[in-house]
């Protein structure tokens, strides 16, 4: 950590969970400094990278095979370009790693993974996690990020925050990439309303209407 982070007791159980999550989750990163890669990708078919794409397909197939719901969180650090400009690359790297650890510490199952998308974005695929539980988990993630206390002098909130988009569906058949786009659209909606927000898109009612009409 750099001096941009508030000091914390390393024996604090929260920090123990963060360190454990960081140690357990080290997927390859995709450099994208200074870009709101997820939010601006709507409408241009974002390139997710093989790891995220495989996780999306695996989660979809798992949920479809068991006839359960699939939840997706698409997360982005608020005003990360400003953070990078104000504090530099090393601090930005530290910030991104700390956020990833805070997300990982809130995940309910050993099989759940936080995958980075660019320098400021993260994706969490959650098969068989109901919408209400996914929202509760998103709230825990936001609380974990607040607990980090990372200073952000370019934010009017004074600390690093995240925006989150939640999409929920009942998968059937082959993986539909529009599901990720729904999560990214929910993130974009959250960002339009401010910082540190969660917005959700539930695709299940529309799917059910279409199935009944077919």
PyMOL commands that set and color helices and strands:
alter all, ss='L'
color gray80, all
select helices_A, chain A and resi 13-24+39-41+50-66+80-87+89-106+131-148+178-193+204-213
alter helices_A, ss='H'
color red, helices_A
select strands_A, chain A and resi 70-77+114-117+121-127+162-169+198-202
alter strands_A, ss='S'
color yellow, strands_A
deselect
rebuild
show_as cartoon
